[in-house]
């Protein structure tokens, strides 16, 4: 069983987080999902649902997997050096590190993605990628894998990326079963990105 | 602003709930999302994330919109007559009533859907629809609208249904903006249902 640090910050984008969790949860015995935040108090999504915290960042850095959602408040979260250091510490030992939407910018602020290929929200792309200028940003991709780092395009793209991670960890048959079980038409082609065009990036 | 009772029960399917919430949240001023449960204690999703409760069912029945997710524990939740009465009371006055996946079975157990067309999870269809035999169950549909009742197929279908509700309430332009903002390729055709075929229903 893999331990997953599913990180939240106040105002995280709801589907950035819970879409991947649906897929990463597998069939119940593949992953142990641990909700992690800076502090102990329940953390509200951008839509107001407050999530109870299992672990603070001070308590533990040793996880197999890390998930970082985005949201309009992602930059603010990235102003916290203690949090950025936690990203560095967890990423150093984790087997896979996943970011969704502007969660890629948030992780990028820690320097962990410097020199790595990554993608992020397409509608906010031009405005946000200068915040982490040493990342090799990919304009057109549903998601990008670079070694142990997986980064996705905006919001719903996190589900496609999470299924790819499950395929890499447990095999394509498992990933296909999860997609079928959630009646999800998985976009398997990581390079197909209609939103890059809609955003005028390509 | 519309008030949305977003109902949860222990073991609710994560994406059944948070997928529609992403879409129903709109651009922040369309809906007020209120997390409702039987009791006051935080309620865990099937993946273990505990959600803080805003209102118990005893506190309020007057909402504009109602969302009921499904999950493998939906039948157990439906054994509670007090809860079924709350569904009847809220549905009597709500403007729109939405069910996702086996949430349709749960609402069906209250009798509210009797004589109405509705759909539910396709993988569990044959096994679960006898639990609410007076509903006019539709085998092949991504989602079904019958008057104020909207019901969706399994898990991820709730997002497509929720966008259709937003289109009906606030116009297609709003719904398209929400889909674009979440980089979601909205399946707009309610009758297209590849999972009905995969489940051998048609």
Interface residues (C-beta under 8 A of the other chain):
Chain A: X6 X13 X14 X15 X17 X18 X19 X21 X22 X25 X33 X35 X42 X46 X47 X48 X49 X50 X51 X52 X121 X122 X123 X153 X154 X155 X156 X157 X159 X180 X181 X182 X183 X184 X185 X187 X194 X195 X198
Chain B: X6 X13 X14 X15 X17 X18 X19 X21 X22 X25 X33 X35 X42 X46 X47 X48 X49 X50 X51 X52 X121 X122 X123 X153 X154 X155 X156 X157 X159 X180 X181 X182 X183 X184 X185 X187 X194 X195 X198
